[in-house]
Amino acid sequence: MSEQVAQVNGIELCYETFGDPADRPLLLIMGLAGPMTWWDDEFCRQLTGRGFHVIRFDNRDCGRSTAGSGHATPLAALVGRRSPYALTDMAADAAALLDRLGVASAHVVGVSMGGMIAQTLALHHPERVRSLTSMSSTTGAKLAGLPTPKAAATLLTRPPRDRDGYIEHMVGVFRVIGSPGYPAPEERLRARAEASFERGINPAGTARQLAAVLAAPDRTRALGTLRVPTLVVHGEQDPLITVSGGRATARAVPGAELDVVPGMGHDLPEALWPRFAGGIARTADRAEATVA
């Protein structure tokens, strides 16, 4: 399906679907500054092959969705808990998109910041989440998942605004946070950066998203109330949200399955797509068996 635009919560969200609408709905939520196309088309097709109707979208302040307003700094968010909007607003966007599509509930997968949004969606809109897969994410506990110094510096460095400079910068970022056990070819990283630039870059929007992450409360105690089948996937070599974040998430959610992947960093290596798709499907099957 070609890209569509949905009016939700006073903003526009750009979204796209794959597969048969009669199949079980699966909502994919991407991370910080990541357009929906970072959920690769082929990975989405692998998920449709598992019986899912896949929905992916650009979060607010990213890609072709509405850019917000307001100034945000990481320090102010971290110290003062101030941000132009919150993760709860981003979770409400996701719920409203499901409304717009006529989907009462969905299996939900989020990566990095998207995992935080997915957790928040499950906490604040539990009736909308059939199963939860949290990838490369954390609980919001301040000592869980802390980045390495190099990864933190990379995250806080604004990319150049010109096309060539942006692409070179992002290829470098992908190298820093990528999977040492599954190195991506240079041409793949470059194509990903080029596609991101073409969708539109928004450094101020990325700062607002980051402020929402840093201003969010610790979800550990709240996650203990979840009663939804949950899978936590984390790279053992993730430098941006280190593996302690995934372990903390799995400990927090009752009955959660933890899949720590050797050699994986803070990306979604193509070689691991069948593993990811299998885990997502297995978790969805658990949810459907519970309902039955």
Phi, psi and omega per residue, in radians:
M1 nan 2.473 3.109
S2 -1.281 2.854 -3.127
E3 -1.114 2.491 3.129
Q4 -2.215 2.912 3.076
V5 -2.164 2.267 3.109
A6 -1.973 2.375 3.040
Q7 -1.524 1.981 -3.121
V8 -2.458 2.406 3.037
N9 0.883 0.585 3.116
G10 1.370 0.156 3.103
I11 -2.297 3.017 3.054
E12 -1.888 2.283 3.026
L13 -1.968 2.219 3.038
C14 -1.488 2.293 -3.091
Y15 -2.497 2.934 3.130
E16 -2.640 2.580 3.125
T17 -2.155 2.719 3.097
F18 -2.305 2.464 3.001
G19 1.605 -2.928 -3.039
D20 -1.545 2.132 3.116
P21 -1.034 -0.301 3.109
A22 -1.361 -0.266 3.130
D23 -1.355 2.994 -3.097
R24 -1.188 2.267 -3.045
P25 -1.282 2.445 3.134
L26 -2.323 2.063 -3.138
L27 -1.753 2.180 3.128
L28 -1.841 2.230 -3.105
I29 -2.096 2.076 -3.063
M30 -1.511 2.937 -3.049
G31 -1.622 -2.899 -3.030
L32 -0.937 2.175 3.059
A33 1.105 0.164 -3.067
G34 -1.667 2.094 3.035
P35 -1.214 2.869 -3.100
M36 -1.076 -0.423 -3.125
T37 -1.200 -0.167 3.005
W38 -1.230 -0.271 2.821
W39 -1.442 1.702 -2.986
D40 -0.997 2.517 3.123
D41 -0.936 -0.774 -3.089
E42 -1.167 -0.644 3.065
F43 -1.100 -0.734 3.089
C44 -1.060 -0.684 3.116
R45 -1.182 -0.629 3.055
Q46 -1.067 -0.642 3.118
L47 -1.211 -0.667 3.075
T48 -1.110 -0.562 3.077
G49 -1.157 -0.297 3.075
R50 -1.638 0.154 3.078
G51 1.579 0.433 3.140
F52 -1.891 2.569 2.867
H53 -1.696 1.919 -2.946
V54 -1.614 2.318 3.080
I55 -2.126 2.137 3.043
R56 -2.185 2.705 -3.086
F57 -2.709 2.743 2.989
D58 -1.429 2.155 3.011
N59 -1.048 2.784 3.000
R60 -0.950 2.540 -3.135
D61 1.224 0.437 3.132
C62 -2.626 2.569 3.038
G63 0.995 -2.255 -3.072
R64 -1.763 0.193 3.006
S65 -1.484 2.961 -3.069
T66 -1.040 2.315 3.003
A67 -1.476 2.388 -3.101
G68 -1.476 -2.863 3.116
S69 -2.476 2.919 -3.127
G70 1.787 2.510 -3.130
H71 -1.563 2.430 3.132
A72 -2.398 2.433 3.026
T73 -2.231 2.453 -3.131
P74 -0.984 -0.705 -3.087
L75 -1.122 -0.773 3.135
A76 -1.085 -0.669 3.130
A77 -1.175 -0.726 -3.077
L78 -1.222 -0.729 -3.056
V79 -1.507 -0.780 -3.031
G80 -1.759 -0.016 -3.113
R81 0.992 0.629 -3.131
R82 -1.924 2.346 3.062
S83 -2.729 2.645 -3.128
P84 -1.047 -0.509 3.030
Y85 -2.628 2.998 -3.012
A86 -2.085 2.912 3.027
L87 -1.031 -0.540 3.089
T88 -1.110 -0.592 3.074
D89 -1.181 -0.698 -3.142
M90 -1.201 -0.624 3.049
A91 -1.159 -0.673 3.089
A92 -1.127 -0.598 3.040
D93 -1.024 -0.805 -3.122
A94 -1.096 -0.752 3.116
A95 -1.100 -0.707 -3.141
A96 -1.185 -0.582 3.065
L97 -1.120 -0.743 3.065
L98 -1.033 -0.726 3.075
D99 -1.000 -0.842 -3.104
R100 -1.033 -0.573 -3.117
L101 -1.588 0.000 3.139
G102 1.251 0.509 -3.112
V103 -1.828 1.991 -3.095
A104 -1.217 -0.688 3.126
S105 -2.700 2.776 -3.070
A106 -2.573 2.759 2.866
H107 -1.315 2.366 -2.977
V108 -2.156 2.288 3.119
V109 -2.208 2.256 3.078
G110 -2.348 2.532 3.130
V111 -2.093 2.344 3.101
S112 1.034 -2.146 3.046
M113 -0.981 -0.602 3.099
G114 -1.088 -0.554 3.038
G115 -1.158 -0.664 3.088
M116 -1.131 -0.720 3.094
I117 -1.129 -0.731 3.125
A118 -1.086 -0.757 3.078
Q119 -1.043 -0.769 -3.121
T120 -1.141 -0.671 3.067
L121 -1.060 -0.773 3.133
A122 -1.132 -0.581 -3.130
L123 -1.349 -0.725 -3.022
H124 -1.672 -0.350 3.127
H125 -2.363 1.033 -2.991
P126 -1.052 -0.487 -3.123
E127 -1.232 -0.219 -3.110
R128 -1.614 -0.196 -2.981
V129 -1.990 1.966 3.118
R130 -1.404 -0.748 3.050
S131 -2.575 2.776 -3.060
L132 -2.229 2.235 2.972
T133 -2.118 2.011 -3.116
S134 -1.878 2.038 -3.043
M135 -2.014 2.335 3.018
S136 0.892 0.760 -3.019
S137 -2.313 -2.936 -3.066
T138 -2.758 -3.140 -3.008
T139 -1.627 -0.226 -2.994
G140 1.637 -0.135 3.022
A141 -1.105 2.313 -2.914
K142 -1.177 -0.363 3.135
L143 -1.786 0.032 3.137
A144 -1.654 2.301 3.035
G145 1.244 0.396 -3.101
L146 -1.037 2.401 -3.114
P147 -1.287 2.789 2.965
T148 -1.232 2.739 3.139
P149 -0.980 -0.703 -3.121
K150 -1.155 -0.744 3.134
A151 -1.164 -0.685 3.124
A152 -1.096 -0.764 3.128
A153 -1.101 -0.675 3.116
T154 -1.108 -0.758 -3.128
L155 -1.070 -0.646 -3.033
L156 -1.557 -0.018 3.120
T157 -1.548 2.079 3.141
R158 -1.246 2.397 3.120
P159 -1.316 2.703 3.018
P160 -1.071 2.743 -3.125
R161 -1.549 -0.354 3.138
D162 -1.383 2.684 -3.009
R163 -1.022 -0.938 -3.075
D164 -1.110 -0.738 3.131
G165 -1.110 -0.723 3.125
Y166 -1.085 -0.804 -3.097
I167 -1.086 -0.794 3.129
E168 -1.090 -0.721 3.121
H169 -1.062 -0.836 -3.064
M170 -1.200 -0.629 3.055
V171 -1.040 -0.716 3.076
G172 -1.105 -0.719 3.098
V173 -1.073 -0.822 -3.129
F174 -1.044 -0.614 3.120
R175 -1.176 -0.722 -3.104
V176 -1.145 -0.759 -3.026
I177 -1.668 -0.088 -3.035
G178 -1.266 -3.120 -3.021
S179 -1.579 1.997 3.135
P180 -1.097 -0.496 3.124
G181 -1.457 -0.190 -3.101
Y182 -2.445 1.103 -3.078
P183 -1.105 2.328 -3.125
A184 -1.495 2.507 3.082
P185 -1.078 2.561 -3.134
E186 -0.941 -0.742 -3.077
E187 -1.158 -0.534 3.108
R188 -1.216 -0.756 3.120
L189 -1.110 -0.721 -3.124
R190 -1.154 -0.716 3.123
A191 -1.117 -0.665 3.114
R192 -1.131 -0.758 3.125
A193 -1.144 -0.717 3.118
E194 -1.074 -0.777 -3.136
A195 -1.115 -0.660 3.116
S196 -1.118 -0.744 3.134
F197 -1.088 -0.727 -3.110
E198 -1.143 -0.512 3.113
R199 -1.326 -0.294 3.120
G200 1.952 2.255 3.117
I201 -1.874 2.572 -3.009
N202 -2.577 1.371 -3.111
P203 -0.993 -0.662 3.114
A204 -1.141 -0.637 3.090
G205 -1.166 -0.688 3.076
T206 -1.074 -0.696 3.097
A207 -1.096 -0.669 3.109
R208 -1.184 -0.711 3.071
Q209 -1.067 -0.797 -3.140
L210 -1.091 -0.669 3.094
A211 -1.082 -0.674 3.105
A212 -1.099 -0.690 3.104
V213 -1.122 -0.852 -3.044
L214 -1.245 -0.487 -3.137
A215 -1.466 -0.172 -3.073
A216 -1.218 2.568 3.102
P217 -1.314 2.887 3.015
D218 -1.158 2.142 -3.103
R219 -1.614 0.030 -2.984
T220 -0.939 -0.943 -3.099
R221 -1.092 -0.765 -3.129
A222 -1.113 -0.664 3.138
L223 -1.069 -0.429 3.098
G224 -1.168 -0.227 3.122
T225 -1.575 -0.166 -3.091
L226 -1.185 2.475 3.079
R227 -2.267 0.709 -3.110
V228 -2.032 2.393 3.084
P229 -0.944 2.250 -2.982
T230 -2.341 2.370 3.005
L231 -2.059 2.327 3.062
V232 -2.018 2.112 3.140
V233 -1.999 2.312 -3.135
H234 -2.608 2.435 3.058
G235 -1.334 2.315 -3.138
E236 -1.142 -0.458 -3.134
Q237 -1.879 0.446 3.131
D238 -1.189 2.070 3.141
P239 -1.594 -0.285 -3.036
L240 -1.570 -0.826 2.933
I241 -2.141 1.691 -2.998
T242 -1.130 2.847 -2.918
V243 -1.065 -0.349 3.081
S244 -1.051 -0.476 3.089
G245 -1.148 -0.743 3.092
G246 -1.184 -0.733 3.120
R247 -1.090 -0.702 3.124
A248 -1.119 -0.687 3.119
T249 -1.112 -0.799 -3.124
A250 -1.133 -0.639 3.082
R251 -1.162 -0.597 -3.038
A252 -1.289 -0.611 -3.043
V253 -1.621 2.093 -3.128
P254 -1.010 2.236 3.066
G255 1.335 0.149 -3.107
A256 -1.174 2.508 3.017
E257 -1.631 2.361 3.130
L258 -1.966 2.209 3.068
D259 -2.097 1.740 3.066
V260 -1.603 2.138 -2.980
V261 -1.812 1.959 3.094
P262 -1.052 2.464 3.070
G263 1.408 -0.105 -3.101
M264 -1.630 2.400 3.065
G265 -1.804 -2.352 -3.105
H266 -1.869 1.048 3.089
D267 -2.700 -3.045 -3.096
L268 -2.156 1.395 -3.055
P269 -1.063 2.424 -3.113
E270 -0.979 -0.669 -3.112
A271 -1.092 -0.365 -3.109
L272 -1.710 -0.033 -3.114
W273 -0.989 -0.769 3.106
P274 -1.062 -0.635 3.102
R275 -1.129 -0.791 3.131
F276 -1.102 -0.842 -3.107
A277 -1.075 -0.688 3.111
G278 -1.120 -0.725 3.126
G279 -1.157 -0.721 3.110
I280 -1.088 -0.778 3.135
A281 -1.139 -0.715 3.128
R282 -1.080 -0.712 3.136
T283 -1.190 -0.695 3.068
A284 -1.106 -0.695 3.110
D285 -1.082 -0.683 3.088
R286 -1.036 -0.747 -3.137
A287 -1.123 -0.756 -3.095
E288 -1.236 -0.551 3.074
A289 -1.178 -0.618 3.117
T290 -1.150 -0.731 3.132
V291 -1.153 -0.725 -3.133
A292 -1.135 nan nan
